[in-house]
Amino acid sequence: MQVQVTKWGNSLALRIPKPFAEDAGVSEGSAVELSVEDGKIVASPIRQDSPTLRQLLVKVNKSNLHGEVDTGAPVGREVW
């Protein structure tokens, strides 16, 4: 498929057709790594894996652990 390079401010831009974006798994706001290989522009999606629960819990320590929070007396039919 042929697309046209256009000017965007002081840079150049091109549109990624929807089927290509879907196949590559990119959407608005996605980060991509741009490189030049053998004179070709290559845009590769940057995949960021979600952290595991273990990876998140390892960051919990006494200095960032919060105590209980009193939200006040019941208002309505809450059962505490």
Steps between C-alpha positions, in 0.01 A plus 500: 500500500630843415452797736617859473745665738370838619647787700402525867659806660875467445472122459361259246207267561311219336169336575484137598197338334259342749554138384879541540458653848269217606736233368795663682297547820546877519245768573498872576755569772699180439878530523712376209875469448614662174812376326658493156605162363656471155357839404149408617306668781381239750244577772478223761239507778645516851334229704477568871401200707271563794682453831418188700354522849835379638686781318259758644508362854881500507480882493287516818698592812444671836556849357224469237254275683185687602297433809125471527285796403188594695226592255256607771175361629263300276270714286203296392464124517868393504576205726838528674 
